[in-house]
């Protein structure tokens, strides 16, 4: 099997990680593209002594580190004003701590593998993750709308949200109910399933809400392939069911730094 075939299954998830790290599909994809160009230009430099996914993320991190976007957030990097503000807030947390948080909680790497990716020990990774969570939770508080038709899952998500110090504005199980609740009490964050109780779509519910006001959105779904197509704008934050509580916490913490929603067209 060729290197390209080995790496292809991991690209949608690297793109997801890049979006979460940068807060932008465009900027995230630019880093992924640069990563692939570097691999094509020097295939012999690709790490062959580790799993292909690890090698891919390691190459990405080399590109990311060399870009140094944290040094002057929003200035010469091409960010718009909103994203520049978000990057400035993110800059209060060291780059390594944010990377460690996303790699472990969202991407599912072990502390050991994360240490390989960011050149740190497993114990240092644990400390970095704790540092990132503490700082992010200190800076962000929000009212959260949950769109989820499975009662047990909705209760679990609600507990996670409240444990982080946020307020739940409501739990909606249909598209119409979600839109009504959002209009009645505007949330600062939406957590949405795709498939809802009456066969309506959580994607459509979120589109309806975003037509009225801008709000960051996290999709939590058993069907990520419906959104990770590469053929249209994709959500910045996408969690696959069944999920780990730490994954949801990390996504919430990161999403609240960005005040623009990214939604499939």
C-alpha positions in Angstrom: 0.0 0.0 0.0 1.3 3.5 -0.9 1.9 6.2 1.6 -1.0 8.2 0.1 -3.3 5.3 0.7 -2.1 4.9 4.2 -2.7 8.6 5.0 -6.0 9.1 3.1 -8.3 7.7 5.9 -6.8 10.1 8.4 -7.1 13.3 6.4 -10.7 14.2 7.4 -9.8 14.0 11.0 -6.6 16.0 10.6 -8.7 18.6 8.9 -11.1 18.6 11.9 -8.2 19.0 14.2 -6.7 21.9 12.1 -10.1 23.6 12.1 -10.4 23.3 15.9 -6.9 24.6 16.4 -7.2 27.6 14.2 -11.0 28.2 14.5 -11.3 28.4 10.7 -11.9 25.9 7.9 -9.9 28.0 5.5 -6.9 28.5 7.7 -7.0 24.9 8.9 -7.1 23.5 5.4 -4.2 25.7 4.5 -2.1 24.0 7.1 -3.2 20.6 6.0 -2.4 21.4 2.4 1.0 22.6 3.4 1.5 19.4 5.4 0.7 17.3 2.3 2.9 19.4 0.1 5.8 18.8 2.5 5.2 15.1 2.5 5.0 15.0 -1.4 8.2 17.1 -1.7 10.2 14.9 0.7 8.5 11.5 1.2 11.7 10.0 2.6 11.5 12.4 5.5 8.1 11.1 6.6 8.3 9.1 9.9 8.2 5.5 9.0 8.9 4.1 12.4 5.4 5.0 13.8 1.8 4.6 12.9 0.9 6.6 9.7 -1.6 8.7 11.6 1.1 9.7 14.1 3.5 10.5 11.3 0.9 12.6 9.6 0.1 14.6 12.7 3.8 15.0 13.5 4.4 16.5 10.1 1.4 18.8 10.5 2.8 20.0 13.8 6.2 20.8 12.2 4.3 23.0 9.8 2.1 24.6 12.5 5.1 25.3 14.7 7.1 26.9 11.9 4.2 29.3 11.1 4.3 30.9 14.6 0.8 32.4 14.3 0.6 33.0 18.0 3.2 35.7 17.9 1.0 38.4 16.4 -2.6 37.1 16.4 -4.9 38.7 13.9 -2.2 41.0 12.4 -0.3 39.7 9.4 -1.9 36.2 9.5 -4.9 37.2 7.4 -7.4 36.7 10.2 -10.5 38.9 10.1 -11.3 41.1 13.2 -13.5 38.5 15.0 -10.9 35.7 14.5 -8.1 38.0 15.5 -9.8 38.7 18.8 -10.3 34.9 19.3 -6.7 34.2 18.5 -5.6 36.9 21.0 -7.7 35.2 23.7 -6.2 31.8 22.7 -2.8 33.3 22.9 -3.2 33.6 26.6 -2.8 29.9 26.7 0.5 28.5 25.6 0.4 26.8 22.2 1.5 23.5 23.6 -1.2 23.4 26.2 -3.9 24.0 23.6 -2.4 21.4 21.3 -2.1 18.8 24.1 -5.8 19.4 25.1 -7.1 18.9 21.6 -4.8 16.0 20.7 -5.8 14.0 23.8 -9.4 15.0 24.4 -10.7 15.5 20.8 -8.3 13.4 18.7 -8.0 10.6 21.1 -4.2 10.3 21.3 -2.7 8.9 24.4 -0.5 11.1 26.5 2.5 9.2 25.2 1.5 9.7 21.6 0.7 13.3 22.2 4.1 13.7 23.8 5.7 12.3 20.6 3.7 14.8 18.5 4.6 17.9 20.6 8.0 16.7 21.9 7.0 16.4 25.6 6.8 13.6 28.2 3.5 12.0 29.1 3.5 13.6 32.5 4.2 17.0 30.8 1.2 16.4 28.5 -1.0 15.7 31.5 0.1 19.0 33.1 -0.4 20.9 29.9 -4.0 19.6 29.5 -4.8 20.6 33.1 -3.3 24.0 32.5 -5.4 24.5 29.3 -8.6 23.4 30.9 -8.1 25.6 33.9 -7.4 28.7 31.8 -10.1 28.1 29.3 -12.8 27.5 31.9 -11.7 30.7 33.7 -12.1 32.8 30.6 -15.4 31.5 29.2 -19.0 31.2 30.5 -22.0 30.7 28.3 -25.7 29.9 28.0 -26.0 26.6 26.1 -28.8 25.2 24.0 -28.8 21.4 23.6 -30.5 19.8 20.6 -30.7 16.1 21.3 -33.6 13.7 21.2 -32.1 10.8 23.2 -32.9 11.6 26.9 -30.0 9.8 28.4 -27.5 11.4 26.1 -29.1 14.8 26.6 -28.8 14.4 30.4 -25.2 13.4 30.1 -24.4 16.5 27.9 -26.3 18.7 30.3 -24.3 17.5 33.2 -21.0 18.1 31.3 -22.2 21.7 30.4 -23.2 22.5 34.0 -20.0 20.9 35.4 -18.0 23.4 33.3 -19.9 26.3 34.9 -22.2 27.1 32.0 -26.0 27.5 32.0 -28.3 25.2 30.0 -31.1 27.3 28.3 -33.1 24.2 27.2 -33.0 20.8 25.7 -34.8 20.5 22.3 -35.7 17.3 20.6 -37.0 18.6 17.2 -36.1 21.2 14.7 -39.1 23.4 15.5 -38.5 23.2 19.2 -34.9 24.0 18.9 -35.6 27.1 16.8 -38.3 28.2 19.2 -36.1 27.8 22.2 -33.2 29.7 20.6 -35.5 32.6 19.7 -37.0 32.7 23.2 -33.6 32.8 24.9 -30.6 33.4 22.7 -27.8 30.9 23.6 -24.1 31.6 23.5 -23.4 28.1 22.3 -25.4 25.3 20.6 -24.7 21.5 20.9 -26.6 19.7 18.2 -27.3 16.2 17.1 -28.0 15.6 13.4 -31.0 13.2 13.5 -33.9 14.3 15.7 -37.0 12.8 17.1 -39.5 13.6 14.4 -37.0 12.7 11.6 -36.2 16.4 11.3 -32.6 17.6 11.0 -30.4 19.2 13.5 -28.4 20.7 10.6 -31.6 22.4 9.4 -32.4 23.6 13.0 -28.9 25.1 13.3 -29.2 26.8 9.9 -32.5 28.3 10.9 -30.9 29.6 14.1 -27.9 31.1 12.3 -30.2 33.0 9.9 -31.3 34.9 13.0 -28.0 35.4 14.8 -24.4 34.1 15.0 -23.5 31.5 17.6 -20.8 28.8 17.8 -22.0 25.3 17.1 -20.8 21.9 18.1 -22.3 18.9 16.3 -22.4 15.6 18.3 -23.5 12.8 16.0 -23.2 9.1 15.2 -23.1 10.0 11.5 -19.9 12.2 11.1 -19.6 11.1 7.5 -22.6 13.2 6.6 -20.6 16.3 7.5 -17.0 15.3 6.7 -17.4 15.2 2.9 -14.9 17.7 1.8 -17.4 18.9 -0.7 -18.8 21.9 1.2 -18.0 24.0 4.3 -17.8 21.7 7.3 -18.4 22.4 11.0 -15.4 23.5 13.0 -16.4 21.3 15.9 -17.6 17.8 15.3 -17.8 15.0 17.9 -18.6 11.4 17.1 -20.9 9.3 19.2 -20.3 7.5 21.4 -18.2 10.3 22.9 -15.9 10.7 25.9 -16.9 13.4 28.4 -13.4 14.9 28.0 -13.9 15.3 24.3 -17.1 17.3 24.8 -15.4 19.4 27.5 -12.5 20.2 25.2 -14.8 21.1 22.2 -16.9 23.4 24.4 -13.9 25.1 25.8 -12.3 25.7 22.4 -15.6 26.6 20.6 -16.3 29.4 23.1 -13.2 31.2 21.9 -14.6 31.7 18.5 -17.7 33.9 17.9 -18.3 32.9 14.3 -20.2 29.6 13.5 -19.0 27.3 10.7 -21.9 25.3 9.2 -22.4 23.0 6.2 -24.2 24.8 3.4 
